[in-house]
Amino acid sequence: MIRYFATVLPGLETVLSDEIKMKITDAHILESARGKVFFASACSLDRLMALRTADNLYRVIDRFEVGPHRIHLPALTERIARLDLSFAMNGLAGERCFRVNASRRGKQSYSRFEAAEAARAGIAKRYKDWRFGEADESNVEFRLDIDDSEATFSLRLTDAAFRYRGADRQFAPAALRPPVAHAMVRLSDPEEADVFVDPCCGSGTIVAERLQYPYARIAGGDLSPEALKAALVNVKDRPNIDLREWDARRLPLDAGSVDKVAANLPFGVQIGRKEDIPELYRGLLKETGRILRKGGVAVMLTECPEELLASAEAASLFCVRTITVSLKGHRPTLFLLRRG
């Protein structure tokens, strides 16, 4: 068994843990911390790549105690120097080039940059033919996280393409990060017979993530032709998918015809105006309540919780769970609603 940790948007640790248990059958969840889930598994890296709620994946190399003052940094260097890191460069041709990123939380008298330098010195002491490089030239990236008196030293296994789903992915203004969209899909409890709708689909991030699970039919739409054009490119030609330009307050869908709804609602920040939010939410939630079958669920992300709850109640949608997340300097809330 190899130890790993996955980073996730703070607040979504339990959603990621559930995804790990479902997709990595031999996984043992070791612990969760803010924005991280530690687990052990013997599966291949290819299987780990199926964890779409995660932002990044890391292989844990060592965890050890570390002191809080600069005089303790040489001990950190020596600890790193004793580690066998040769596996990190296996199979790589040409010059061995590495970098170290570090973070710290606690009352240390040294900075994260000084901690990273201490780790870098340890690697250089053991592997004299390895060169330290910048992000655009390094073969591998090591990470040092110091949380009070505990240090975790790890190897990064993924890059930005992992969380953004490749270099060709198109994003409209205020687009949701794909791992957050996937968490919303997971919270909807995806099932093979689902008729699934995103009434504010934007560039199709939630729809694209729902495609990772079996479905009966998926529909989505947006008022913006530009966003919808991006959505059509991102989703591509898939069976039983209907993306069109529409007003989420007047959906061209039959009453009680939908099992699941998920939407990243406008906050009135990047899109729309704050003063328009109450009216928008009233219309949108009324339509959501109309199209959902009895017992159907809706997962909504918003930074306007009072307006959402008032509109949901009027539409006979009852809140069964909330999760507050940290997203781009905002603190929006995920609402899991059920139609009565």
C-alpha positions as a printed NumPy array, in Angstrom:
array([[  0.   ,   0.   ,   0.   ],
       [  1.271,   3.458,  -0.917],
       [  0.209,   6.555,   0.999],
       [ -1.283,   9.456,  -0.917],
       [ -3.147,  12.636,  -0.29 ],
       [ -5.502,  14.554,  -2.531],
       [ -6.151,  18.264,  -2.257],
       [ -9.729,  19.494,  -2.488],
       [-11.626,  22.722,  -2.084],
       [-11.998,  23.309,   1.677],
       [-15.435,  22.123,   2.721],
       [-15.577,  19.232,   0.241],
       [-13.359,  16.772,   2.111],
       [-16.226,  14.36 ,   2.89 ],
       [-17.4  ,  14.404,  -0.73 ],
       [-13.89 ,  13.499,  -1.908],
       [-13.596,  10.777,   0.759],
       [-16.822,   9.225,  -0.497],
       [-15.557,   9.329,  -4.078],
       [-12.29 ,   7.649,  -3.06 ],
       [-14.19 ,   4.84 ,  -1.308],
       [-16.429,   4.3  ,  -4.326],
       [-13.796,   4.409,  -7.082],
       [-10.667,   3.045,  -5.356],
       [-11.949,  -0.221,  -3.928],
       [ -8.844,  -1.072,  -1.885],
       [ -8.412,   2.448,  -0.479],
       [ -8.139,   3.089,   3.241],
       [ -8.967,   6.634,   4.309],
       [ -6.277,   7.594,   6.82 ],
       [ -7.356,  11.102,   7.807],
       [ -8.829,  14.357,   6.574],
       [ -7.513,  17.854,   7.168],
       [ -8.571,  21.208,   5.789],
       [ -8.345,  20.854,   2.013],
       [ -6.682,  17.406,   2.131],
       [ -7.691,  13.748,   2.311],
       [ -4.991,  11.17 ,   3.134],
       [ -5.474,   7.587,   1.982],
       [ -3.551,   4.4  ,   1.213],
       [ -3.956,   2.219,  -1.846],
       [ -2.092,  -0.327,  -3.953],
       [ -3.879,   0.629,  -7.175],
       [ -2.232,   2.103, -10.274],
       [ -1.829,   5.825, -10.855],
       [ -4.213,   5.55 , -13.8  ],
       [ -7.012,   4.527, -11.444],
       [ -6.257,   7.409,  -9.105],
       [ -6.818,   9.78 , -12.021],
       [-10.527,   8.925, -11.827],
       [-10.823,  11.083,  -8.666],
       [-12.411,  14.126, -10.243],
       [-13.369,  15.95 ,  -7.029],
       [ -9.648,  16.304,  -6.268],
       [ -7.626,  19.312,  -7.414],
       [ -4.28 ,  17.494,  -7.227],
       [ -2.819,  14.158,  -6.148],
       [  0.386,  13.601,  -4.164],
       [  2.363,  10.556,  -3.105],
       [  3.395,  10.835,   0.54 ],
       [  7.118,  10.162,   0.951],
       [  7.629,  10.936,   4.639],
       [  5.884,  12.452,   7.658],
       [  7.959,  13.599,  10.597],
       [  8.2  ,  16.022,  13.511],
       [  9.774,  19.411,  12.856],
       [ 10.761,  22.223,  15.206],
       [  9.365,  25.775,  15.027],
       [ 12.593,  27.793,  14.843],
       [ 15.281,  28.443,  12.25 ],
       [ 17.766,  26.422,  14.281],
       [ 15.619,  23.363,  13.472],
       [ 15.927,  23.768,   9.701],
       [ 19.276,  21.902,   9.434],
       [ 17.564,  18.878,  11.007],
       [ 14.887,  19.116,   8.336],
       [ 17.616,  19.185,   5.666],
       [ 19.236,  16.074,   7.131],
       [ 15.897,  14.251,   7.29 ],
       [ 15.229,  14.93 ,   3.61 ],
       [ 18.794,  13.946,   2.698],
       [ 18.2  ,  10.455,   4.131],
       [ 15.164,   9.791,   1.909],
       [ 15.385,   7.581,  -1.168],
       [ 13.83 ,   9.734,  -3.871],
       [ 15.217,   7.885,  -6.876],
       [ 11.763,   6.557,  -7.821],
       [ 10.649,  10.108,  -8.61 ],
       [ 13.033,  10.317, -11.573],
       [ 12.638,   6.745, -12.827],
       [ 11.965,   6.618, -16.537],
       [ 12.832,  10.25 , -17.15 ],
       [ 15.313,  10.965, -19.924],
       [ 17.845,  13.761, -19.874],
       [ 18.746,  16.118, -17.059],
       [ 17.204,  15.54 , -13.609],
       [ 15.615,  18.823, -12.567],
       [ 13.399,  19.337,  -9.523],
       [ 11.611,  22.037,  -7.567],
       [ 10.186,  22.259,  -4.046],
       [  7.029,  24.059,  -2.939],
       [  6.287,  24.53 ,   0.749],
       [  3.443,  25.657,   2.978],
       [  3.272,  26.18 ,   6.711],
       [  0.649,  26.712,   9.392],
       [  1.582,  27.476,  12.958],
       [  3.951,  29.688,  14.928],
       [  7.179,  28.936,  13.099],
       [  9.85 ,  31.638,  13.086],
       [ 10.885,  30.704,   9.525],
       [  9.   ,  31.351,   6.293],
       [  7.681,  28.756,   3.873],
       [ 10.428,  29.837,   1.469],
       [ 13.101,  29.051,   4.07 ],
       [ 11.478,  25.662,   4.69 ],
       [ 11.484,  24.942,   0.954],
       [ 15.163,  25.918,   0.756],
       [ 15.997,  23.546,   3.615],
       [ 14.256,  20.682,   1.807],
       [ 15.961,  21.611,  -1.445],
       [ 19.35 ,  21.491,   0.296],
       [ 18.58 ,  17.995,   1.57 ],
       [ 17.758,  16.72 ,  -1.906],
       [ 20.867,  18.341,  -3.383],
       [ 23.04 ,  16.827,  -0.658],
       [ 22.027,  13.275,  -1.604],
       [ 21.52 ,  13.701,  -5.352],
       [ 24.404,  15.824,  -6.548],
       [ 23.57 ,  15.282, -10.223],
       [ 20.051,  16.699,  -9.798],
       [ 19.516,  20.355, -10.576],
       [ 17.067,  22.743,  -8.947],
       [ 14.869,  24.47 , -11.538],
       [ 11.856,  26.678, -12.023],
       [  8.341,  25.424, -12.717],
       [  8.667,  25.461, -16.501],
       [ 11.867,  23.416, -16.542],
       [ 11.613,  20.942, -13.658],
       [ 10.923,  17.242, -14.227],
       [  9.349,  16.705, -10.82 ],
       [  7.868,  18.761,  -8.021],
       [  8.191,  17.948,  -4.338],
       [  5.939,  19.477,  -1.706],
       [  6.646,  20.181,   1.955],
       [  3.649,  20.961,   4.188],
       [  4.35 ,  21.98 ,   7.781],
       [  1.339,  21.988,  10.083],
       [  2.413,  23.068,  13.573],
       [  5.016,  20.422,  14.518],
       [  4.285,  17.881,  11.748],
       [  5.847,  17.929,   8.303],
       [  4.591,  16.031,   5.258],
       [  6.984,  15.598,   2.343],
       [  5.418,  14.404,  -0.897],
       [  5.74 ,  14.09 ,  -4.663],
       [  3.214,  15.847,  -6.877],
       [  1.577,  13.449,  -9.343],
       [ -0.692,  15.815, -11.296],
       [ -0.523,  19.163, -13.031],
       [ -3.055,  21.889, -13.852],
       [ -4.451,  19.855, -16.754],
       [ -5.762,  17.335, -14.221],
       [ -8.156,  19.739, -12.508],
       [ -8.978,  21.795, -15.61 ],
       [ -9.606,  18.667, -17.725],
       [ -6.976,  19.354, -20.355],
       [ -5.639,  22.318, -22.278],
       [ -8.563,  22.449, -24.734],
       [-11.274,  23.016, -22.122],
       [-13.162,  26.282, -22.727],
       [-14.464,  28.417, -19.859],
       [-17.039,  31.215, -19.909],
       [-16.937,  34.139, -17.409],
       [-17.661,  32.996, -13.825],
       [-17.203,  29.354, -14.871],
       [-17.056,  26.796, -12.101],
       [-13.883,  24.81 , -11.453],
       [-14.444,  21.25 , -12.735],
       [-13.655,  19.56 ,  -9.369],
       [-16.355,  21.676,  -7.687],
       [-18.795,  20.787, -10.455],
       [-17.966,  17.133,  -9.936],
       [-18.629,  17.448,  -6.208],
       [-22.06 ,  18.84 ,  -7.065],
       [-22.727,  15.889,  -9.35 ],
       [-21.649,  13.513,  -6.58 ],
       [-23.985,  15.236,  -4.107],
       [-26.892,  14.667,  -6.51 ],
       [-26.326,  10.884,  -6.156],
       [-26.043,  10.136,  -9.899],
       [-28.032,   7.144, -11.128],
       [-28.308,   5.426, -14.494],
       [-31.996,   6.324, -14.948],
       [-31.49 ,  10.038, -14.231],
       [-32.963,  12.826, -16.282],
       [-30.522,  15.576, -15.284],
       [-30.774,  19.321, -15.923],
       [-28.465,  22.304, -15.447],
       [-30.676,  25.362, -15.981],
       [-27.706,  27.812, -15.922],
       [-25.131,  25.668, -17.71 ],
       [-22.696,  28.396, -18.801],
       [-19.796,  26.671, -20.57 ],
       [-21.126,  23.254, -19.576],
       [-18.84 ,  22.378, -16.675],
       [-21.497,  20.625, -14.579],
       [-22.92 ,  18.855, -17.635],
       [-19.459,  17.624, -18.626],
       [-18.886,  16.217, -15.152],
       [-22.298,  14.49 , -15.126],
       [-21.203,  12.661, -18.289],
       [-18.761,  10.655, -16.155],
       [-21.687,   8.565, -14.853],
       [-24.475,   6.687, -16.68 ],
       [-27.616,   8.712, -17.374],
       [-30.889,   8.549, -19.293],
       [-30.98 ,  12.129, -20.548],
       [-29.2  ,  15.426, -19.854],
       [-30.433,  18.91 , -20.679],
       [-28.871,  22.285, -20.103],
       [-29.162,  25.848, -21.231],
       [-28.09 ,  29.432, -20.746],
       [-29.089,  32.942, -21.785],
       [-25.59 ,  33.64 , -23.141],
       [-24.985,  32.442, -26.733],
       [-21.224,  32.719, -26.164],
       [-21.331,  30.5  , -23.078],
       [-23.546,  27.992, -24.846],
       [-21.148,  27.859, -27.784],
       [-18.343,  26.932, -25.354],
       [-20.59 ,  24.327, -23.718],
       [-21.237,  22.632, -27.047],
       [-17.491,  22.446, -27.69 ],
       [-16.771,  21.062, -24.198],
       [-19.534,  18.457, -24.175],
       [-19.105,  17.433, -27.82 ],
       [-21.516,  15.009, -29.458],
       [-22.913,  12.658, -26.854],
       [-26.186,  10.716, -27.005],
       [-29.321,  12.003, -25.273],
       [-27.942,  15.475, -24.522],
       [-29.89 ,  18.649, -25.272],
       [-28.114,  21.998, -24.847],
       [-29.96 ,  25.119, -25.944],
       [-30.358,  28.824, -25.34 ],
       [-33.119,  29.429, -22.777],
       [-34.251,  31.467, -19.796],
       [-33.956,  29.436, -16.589],
       [-37.135,  31.12 , -15.341],
       [-39.127,  29.65 , -18.257],
       [-37.806,  26.173, -18.956],
       [-39.149,  24.262, -21.973],
       [-39.51 ,  21.074, -19.91 ],
       [-42.555,  19.175, -18.701],
       [-43.659,  19.309, -15.083],
       [-42.313,  16.428, -12.99 ],
       [-40.095,  15.18 , -15.836],
       [-36.684,  15.635, -14.171],
       [-34.896,  13.608, -11.477],
       [-31.896,  15.809, -10.68 ],
       [-31.016,  19.483, -11.113],
       [-27.625,  21.094, -10.437],
       [-26.679,  24.725, -10.987],
       [-23.995,  27.271, -10.222],
       [-26.307,  30.22 ,  -9.607],
       [-25.309,  33.82 , -10.399],
       [-23.978,  35.598,  -7.283],
       [-24.429,  39.076,  -8.72 ],
       [-20.628,  39.519,  -8.785],
       [-19.126,  38.519, -12.148],
       [-22.505,  37.985, -13.801],
       [-25.682,  39.987, -13.154],
       [-26.413,  42.533, -10.431],
       [-27.018,  41.945,  -6.736],
       [-30.356,  43.747,  -6.872],
       [-31.619,  41.325,  -9.524],
       [-30.86 ,  38.203,  -7.477],
       [-34.149,  37.886,  -5.486],
       [-36.333,  38.05 ,  -8.595],
       [-34.015,  35.742, -10.552],
       [-33.946,  33.144,  -7.769],
       [-37.733,  33.238,  -7.333],
       [-38.274,  32.465, -10.993],
       [-35.49 ,  29.916, -11.255],
       [-36.432,  27.984,  -8.109],
       [-40.107,  28.037,  -9.059],
       [-39.228,  26.396, -12.374],
       [-36.901,  23.94 , -10.646],
       [-39.701,  22.892,  -8.319],
       [-42.071,  22.533, -11.283],
       [-39.855,  20.292, -13.432],
       [-38.594,  18.084, -10.587],
       [-40.498,  14.905,  -9.823],
       [-41.634,  14.359,  -6.262],
       [-38.578,  13.384,  -4.242],
       [-36.236,  14.761,  -6.9  ],
       [-33.168,  16.694,  -5.775],
       [-31.458,  19.945,  -6.709],
       [-27.871,  20.92 ,  -5.872],
       [-27.349,  24.676,  -5.954],
       [-24.227,  26.771,  -5.337],
       [-24.771,  30.38 ,  -4.256],
       [-23.35 ,  33.193,  -2.169],
       [-26.873,  34.492,  -1.534],
       [-28.223,  31.872,   0.896],
       [-31.142,  33.864,   2.282],
       [-32.536,  34.577,  -1.164],
       [-32.149,  30.934,  -2.173],
       [-33.824,  29.529,   0.932],
       [-36.782,  31.88 ,   0.646],
       [-37.249,  31.013,  -3.038],
       [-36.793,  27.284,  -2.384],
       [-39.428,  27.24 ,   0.344],
       [-41.926,  28.978,  -1.922],
       [-41.248,  26.298,  -4.556],
       [-41.753,  23.383,  -2.093],
       [-38.043,  22.583,  -2.152],
       [-36.706,  21.666,   1.271],
       [-33.07 ,  21.932,   2.353],
       [-31.582,  18.635,   3.52 ],
       [-27.869,  19.539,   3.577],
       [-25.563,  22.547,   3.29 ],
       [-21.81 ,  22.759,   2.725],
       [-19.928,  26.047,   2.886],
       [-16.828,  26.106,   0.701],
       [-13.894,  28.455,   0.145],
       [-13.808,  29.498,  -3.502],
       [-11.703,  32.258,  -5.092],
       [-11.937,  34.526,  -2.052],
       [-15.664,  33.875,  -1.641],
       [-17.564,  31.686,   0.824],
       [-20.488,  30.284,  -1.194],
       [-22.753,  27.524,   0.098],
       [-23.811,  24.311,  -1.586],
       [-27.47 ,  23.505,  -0.934],
       [-28.942,  20.048,  -1.39 ],
       [-32.676,  20.54 ,  -1.862],
       [-35.435,  17.947,  -2.188],
       [-38.866,  18.417,  -3.72 ],
       [-41.678,  17.607,  -1.304]])
